[in-house]
Every structure is written in C-alpha cells, then in structure tokens.
Amino acid sequence: MRSCTGFQFFLCLVLGLLPRFGVAQTSETLDFVEGRYFEVVGTDNRSVSFVNTLGEHVAELCATYLQVGSHEFRQRIFVALRPVEHVEFDGDYQINTGARGQVSLDFRWEATLKLETVCRALTEAYIVRYANFNYGVEASEHIRYWVMSALGSQSYLSLRPAQQGQYIQEARQAPLLKVTSLLSLKWGLGREGELSPRQGYWVLYAMRQRGLLRSDVGVLLDRAVAGMDVSVALELAIQPTDADQQASTLDRWWQRQMADYLAQETEYYESLDASRVWIAELANFDTYRASGGELENLMGLWTQRDNQTLRAILAARREIIALRMERVNPAYFNSAQSLGALYETALESNRRFEFIHAFTTHLSDWENTKRLHDMTDELLDASLSE
C-alpha cells in the first residue's frame, strides 16, 4: 500500500483521471456513482453500479462487527474500475492512502476478476479508511492480517455461503498457521507472503463457535484493526465458565477446534431465504395466542415468563435453535444465536436489564441481517464473471 500527499492524491484522482483511463484517446465515457461510503468510477455503467452496491453491502457488514469507532467518514473511498490497458500496477487491485487518511482503490477490471477478490478489496479499503479515521492517519500500517482476512472472507461468504466448502478443502490441504502467529502478523507482511487470504476467517469462525457474544467478538476485531495483538484477550475469552472444567491454552484450543471441524464432512448451509423464514417462525407466537396465550410481542416474554405453557415453548425452541445452528446461513448466525440467548434469558434470568439487553441485541441482529439480505438479493441479480 503506497502513501502520498493530499495534493498528489487529488491530482491522481481528479486531474489525472481522464488520461489515466485513456478516455481522451477513445470514445469511451466515464460513469460515476456516489454512495454513502464509496465513489465508484468506470467505463461500464452496470459494473460501476454493481461495485457501488457491493461496497455498501461490505460497509454494512463491517459496521455490524466494528462498533468501537465511528463510521462517519469525512471523505468517501474512491474506487476506480480500470480497463486492463490503463493499469499501472501488479495484481488485481491496489489500495493507496492520502496524507489526511483518504483512501483510493484501483481495480484491474476484467472478466476474470473474481467476486471474492472484489469483496476482499472493498473490505480492505473500508477497514483502512476506518482505521485511519479512528486511530490516526498511519494506523492502517499496523492493522493485523487476520482481521482483514476474516471480514473479507465473511463479506464474500455472506453472499455465497456454499463456497465455505472450498475454504474447508483448502484448510485441509494447507495447514493453518499457529493461532498466536496468525494473530501477531501485520497486514502488510501477510499480503506480501504466500499466506492464503482466507486463513484469518477461521479465527472469526472459531470465536463464534465458542459462543462469544457478538459484542465481545467485535471488540477483539476492533483491537486488531487498531494494530493490537489480541492473543492474551482471546485466551481469556475462550476459558470455560465452569470452574470444574480444565483451562486451555490458546494454541491447544485452536488446534482442537480446527481439528474437530476439519475432520467433519463438508457442511451444507441453508439459503438466506430458508434461514430467514426459520428464524421468523421461531419468533412467531400466533399459535400460542390462538390457544389463549397472552403475548403481544417478544418484549412481552418478560411479564409472561412464569407461564408454564410458554416456558415449555421457549425451552423447546431454545433446543431447536441449538440443534440447527450448524446449518443456518452464516449471514443469519448472529440473529439465530441472539434469539436463543433471548429465550435463555427469559427462562433463567431474574434481572430485567439482562432481558432488555438480550431483546435489543436480537432486534438489532435481526434488522441488520434482513437489511443485508435484501441488499444481497439486489447484488445477486447483477452479474460478475468469476
């Protein structure tokens, strides 16, 4: 990633835009779309619109995880879809930063460019902007590799969950790094080597499978964006809550977690629509009300929590959620998990503030995921050759 002064940055993006695209020598015109987080320019209107929509999807997903800092950036991220004949860099894309934290992303835009690569590049550019905005203009030089890999992969898999099978096959064939090595690696060094850009995804996956709260996972991700090694914090977070259970080192936990998972058959994930319908059904109490139960909405679970019939329903649904979590679409994982936590709190807690927290967490997860789902449907209507 190269750095330049503010003057040079805008000179390249504005004054140099037309000649660098070769527009002055051809009949091609530039199309431009401005979204909330990205400004996209290119010679094909459909591609420009697609990348802008995809960028908004990536930004929304990152914002659901990175909640410590602000996402109210003063400048948008500039994205250029450059025809191959007007590319002056190696690789599929290049990210540049300006002296005041501005970020630009240039693509080698051609038919062979993969959707996963586009998702990863947009994610990296967004996180660079987030880091520079929240932690200083040079903060992006210290971002940890695994957080870029994790959120870049999650952005892609939220659109194509069935592709996780490829991730599994790759991890089986090329052993993963020790988790302590992975957590300490800086982004710049990681991308210069031959390390798979998918490796960091398994850290995020393992944390979710361990049952860490979304807020706790988000804090660890944010620390990694800020350039911190989260090894000590993660080791504390994965310790068993039961005092009778044996404590584990971070490396031992990682080895056991990945060995158990990679030894299983490749998992099948539901479609986005199937998971959405399933969670909505588990949050629906029309049948209970039709049989005489008094429950207006999920918030009413607190006042009705001593009703034995309702408790039996909640306990059953909690078990159903636990059994099916491995099949739920990754995009709806947090929504399903937080619904189970809401039912658990209604059954076990006597503290109203804990119930309110569980309720608002699920509501936020549910609404955020539905919004991402709707954006995904729009994205999948567009085409990008893989």
HELIX and SHEET records of a PDB file:
HELIX    1   1 GLY A    6  PHE A   10  1                                   5    
HELIX    2   2 LEU A   11  LEU A   15  3                                   5    
HELIX    3   3 LEU A   17  PHE A   21  1                                   5    
HELIX    4   4 VAL A   23  GLN A   25  5                                   3    
HELIX    5   5 ASN A   45  TYR A   65  1                                  21    
HELIX    6   6 VAL A   84  HIS A   86  5                                   3    
HELIX    7   7 LEU A  115  TYR A  135  1                                  21    
HELIX    8   8 ALA A  139  HIS A  142  5                                   4    
HELIX    9   9 TYR A  145  LEU A  157  1                                  13    
HELIX   10  10 PRO A  161  GLN A  163  5                                   3    
HELIX   11  11 GLN A  164  GLN A  173  1                                  10    
HELIX   12  12 VAL A  179  SER A  184  1                                   6    
HELIX   13  13 TRP A  187  GLU A  192  1                                   6    
HELIX   14  14 TYR A  201  GLN A  209  1                                   9    
HELIX   15  15 ARG A  214  VAL A  225  1                                  12    
HELIX   16  16 SER A  231  ALA A  237  1                                   7    
HELIX   17  17 LEU A  250  LEU A  262  1                                  13    
HELIX   18  18 LEU A  272  LEU A  282  1                                  11    
HELIX   19  19 ASP A  286  ALA A  290  1                                   5    
HELIX   20  20 LEU A  298  LEU A  301  5                                   4    
HELIX   21  21 GLN A  308  ARG A  324  1                                  17    
HELIX   22  22 PRO A  330  TYR A  332  5                                   3    
HELIX   23  23 PHE A  333  GLU A  348  1                                  16    
HELIX   24  24 ARG A  352  ASP A  381  1                                  30    
SHEET    1   A 6 ARG A   2  SER A   3  0                                        
SHEET    2   A 6 TYR A  93  THR A  97  1                                        
SHEET    3   A 6 VAL A 103  TRP A 109 -1                                        
SHEET    4   A 6 ILE A  77  PRO A  83  1                                        
SHEET    5   A 6 PHE A  38  GLY A  42  1                                        
SHEET    6   A 6 ASP A  31  GLU A  34 -1                                        
END                                                                             
